[in-house]
Amino acid sequence: MSSKKNNYVAVGGQALMEGIMMRGPKGTAMSLRLPDGTIETQMKDFVSVRKKFKFFNIPVIRGVVSFIESMVFGYKLIMESAEKTSIDMEEESESKLDKWISNHFGPKMMAVIGAVSAVLGFGLAFLLFMWLPSFVFDLINDKLAGGEISALRAIFEGVIRVIIFVIYMYLVSKMKEIHRVYMYHGAEHKTIFCFEHGNELTVENIKKELRYHPRCGTSFIFVTILLSILISSVVSVIFPVLTEIRAVWIAVKILIMPVIMGVGFEFIQLAGKYPNKLTKLLSAPGLLMQRITTAEPDDAIIEVAIEAMNACLSGDVPEKTEPDSENA
């Protein structure tokens, strides 16, 4: 088994609403395709606490820190991109709820909507990936199996989480707006690959690249689910009493989640640096999931990705790019 190291560079990104964020050696850039067809690029201030405090850069711990930072910062950019790229609605087309929110919160409307969305999102994630698998297992174990499959709890719940995750992502991908985001996601991966391969960042070169990347957040989520099955199984075998009460078991899973995220982060980083047979095998499920969470981008979307990449590599922000009549 080869352990040859890739020419690894600290470049990553995230798909936004009609745009892309790229993070590189010269900073973080956000490029958006505005409603008038122009491309607007801005540099965003982001300094990780990992650079300020050595403790937060310790292996495993740095994975938890990176995940939290990416969630907070990424969500902020998604809300900003949604606000900038949406076409203003006419007053008469607004719903009563829209008018009430606008009248009471004014300029803070998007922040309020974002906060409510975040709370609802975390609540849904807890319901689907924590409570529901435990509920289904207890139902089957108590009513159908007579308590005979208690030892399989962690594996059973893990399989349910995988099924829920795949179905959820597939259904979401069918939404028109989300499909557009997935196209930008594909462009982000292709552009990063093009850069990593040392090729010139042109539309034609980028179109030739794969849209499945081993350091993708989708792969990270899938790896954490698989790791949760392994680590939860070990915990349930060593401390079987913890699995007897659903609320206690859910609390245990929440408490060990930082360890799972930290280990998952280290694996994703290694998979990007050392593309050998083992890392490729272990990365395969996450790469397969990217067939759902990425889509082939058109030329106009790739142009946005190129601007974001060039800005994060150079630190220079271009003037607004005029729309290409054939692509925009």
N, C-alpha and C positions, 0 to 999 in steps of 0.2 A: 504493500500500500504506500503510495507516494504521499509525502507531506510537504511538497513544494509550496512555497509561499507566493501568493499573488502580489503584484505591484499595487498594494493597498493604499488608497487615498481617502482622506476624511471628507467625503462628499456624500450628502444624503438629501432627501427631499420629501415633499408631501404634496399631494394633489389638493387643490382648493376648488371653490366654485369659480369656474371659468378662469382658472389660473394654476400656478405652481409656485411653491416655495422651495428654494434650493439653499442648502447650507454648505459653505465651502471654506477654504483657508482665508479668504478676505472678508468673510461675513455672511450674513443671511439675506437673501434677496427674494422678493415676492414680485412676480410678474403676472398681470391680469389682462385678459382680453375684455376691454370695456364695451358697453353697448354700442358705441359709435364705430367699433371695429379696430380702434387703436390699441396698442399694447403699452400699458403703464408698468414701469419697474421701480420699485422702492427698496432701499436697504433697511432692514429691520434690526433694532437693537436686541441682541440676545447674548448674554454671557452666562454660561453654565456655572452653577455653584461648584462643579467638579474642578474648575480652574481656580477657584478661590480657596477651597478647603481640600487638603489632600485626603482627608478621611472619606470624603464622598467619591473618591476615585479608586477606592479599594475594590478589587474584583468582587462581583456579586452585588455589593452595595451600589456600585456605579450603575448597575442595570436598573435598580429600583429608582434611583435619582433620575436617570435618563428617561425612563418611562413617564414619570410624573411631569417632568419638565416638558417633554414632547406633547403630552396630553393637554397641559395648560396653554402652552405657547401655540400649539397647532390649532386648538379650538378657537383661540383669539383670532388667528389669521383667517380661519374659515368664516367666522362671523363677519370680519371686515371685508373679505372677498365677496360674501353674499350681499352685503350692503352696497358695495361699489359696482357690482356687475349686474344688479337687478335693475330693470327698467321701472322708472317711477310710475306708480299707479295713479289714475285719475281719481279725484276726490269722490266722484259719484260711484266708483267701482269698489271703494273700500267697504269692508264689512263693518257692522256695528262694533265688533270686538277690536278691529284695527283702529277705528276712530277713537274708541275709549282709551286704548293703550297710548295712542299718539297724543291725545289731549292731556292725559295724566302724567306721562313720563317724558314726552317731548324728545329731545336729543338722546335721552338715555334709553329710548325704546328698544334698540337692538341689544343693549346690555341686559335689559330685563328679560327679553325673549331668550337670550343666550343662557341666562342663569336658570330660567324655568326649564329650558330644553336639556340642560346639563343634569339637573335634578331628576327629570323624568327618564333621561337616558341611563343614569346610574341605577335608578329604581328598576327599570326594565331589565338591565343586565343582571342585577341581583336576582330578580324573579326567575329569569330564564336559565341562568347558569349556576345558581346556588340552590335556591329553594326548590324549583321544579324537579331537577334530577333526584334530590333527596326524597321529595314527596312521592314520585313515581316508584322509587325503589322500595320505600316503606309500604306502599300499596301492594306491590307485587310480592314482596317478602312476607308480609303479614297475612294477606288474604289468599294468595295462591300457593306460596311455597312453604307456608307454616314456619317461617323463620329459619329455613334450612340454608339460605344463601347469604347469610349475614357476612360471611368472610369475603364475599365478592362485591361488597358495597362500593368500594373505591373504583373498581374496574367498571362495574355496571353504570355508576353515575358518570364516569369519564366518557364512556361510549355514548351515553345520552347527550352529554355536552357537545361532543363532536357532531352528532346528528343535528342537534338544534343549531349549532353554528353554521354548518353547511347549508341547511335549509334557509336559515335567516339571511345569509349573505346572498344566496341565489335569488330569493324573492326581492330583496332590496335592489339587486342588480337590474331588475326588470323595470324599475322606475326611470323615467326619461331623464330627470335631473341627475340622478345618481349614476346612470350610464355615462353621462357626460363627464362626471368626476372620474369615473373609471378609465375613460379615454385619456384624461390628463395624467392619471396614475400610470398608464402604460407609457405615455410620452416621457414621464419622469424617469422610469426605469431604463427605457431605450437610450435616453440622453446620457444618463450616468454610465451605462455600459459603453457607449461610444467614447466618452471621455476616458474611461478606465482602459480601453483598448488603444488609446493614443491616436484616435482618428479625428479628423477635422469635424467640428460641429456644424454639419450641414444637414438639411432636411433629408437628402438622399442617403447620406451615411447613416443617419439615425434610424431611418425606416428599415434598414437591413438588420438592426439589432433585435435581440429577444426582448420581450416585455416582462419576463419572469426573472426577478432578482433575489438572490439568497438572503440579502439583508433587509428585505421588505418587512413592514410592520405586520402584514398578513401572515408571513411565515413565523414571525415572533409570537403572534397570538396562537397560532396552531401548535407551535412548539411548547408554549406554556400549558396548553390543554393536555398535551401528551405527557409532559413532565408532571402535571398535577395528578394524573392517573398513577404514575410511578411512585411519587413521593407520598401521596395519600394512601396508597396501598401499604407502603412500609409503615407509616404511622398507625394505620388501622390494625396491622398485624402485631406491632409492638404494644399498642395501647388499645385493645379491642373495646374497652369500656367507653371510650370516647365516641364510639359509633352508635351507642344504644339509644341516645336521645337526639332527635333531629336538630334541635336548636344548638345543642353543644357541638355536634359534628359540623354544622354550618359555620359556627364560630371558629372552630379549629381550622377549617379550610381557609377562612379569611385570614387567620393569623399566619398561616404558612405561605400565603400568596406572595409576600415579598421575596421569600427564598426562591420560590418557583420562578418569579419574574427575573430575579438576579441571575439564576443559572441559565434561564432561557436567553437572556441578553448575551451572556458569555458565549453560548453556543452559536448564536447568530453571527457574532463577530468572528469567531473561529471559522465558521463556514464560509465567510467572505474572504478570509485571509488564506485558508488552506483548502482549496477545492479538490479533496481526494475522494476515493470511493466511499469511505465511511461518512464523511460530511455530506456528500451528495445524496447518499441513501437516506440519511436522517433528515435532510432538507426537502426530500421529494414530496412529502404530504403538503408542506407549506407552498411549494412551487406549484403543485396541482391546484391548490386553492386560488392561486393568482390567475388561473384561467377564468375565474369568476370575478375577482376584484380588479382586474385590469382589462382593458379593451384596446384594440388597435386604434391609434390616433390618426387624425387627418393632418394635412400639412400645416394648417393654421394653428392647430394645437401644438405641433412640434415647434413651430416658430416661437411660441410663448416659452416653451421649455428651454430653448436655446438662449433666449434673452436672460432668463433666470440663472442659467448655468454660467454664462459669460460674466454676469454681474457678481455672482458669489466667488468667482475665480479671480476677478480683477479688482473688485470693489468699486468699479465705475458704473454709474447709472446713466443709460442713454436717454435721450429725449423720447417723448412718446413716438412710437413707431406707427406710421400711417398704415391703414389696412391695405392688404393686397387684394385687389378686386377679384382675383381668381380663387383665393383661399378663404378670406374672412367672411 
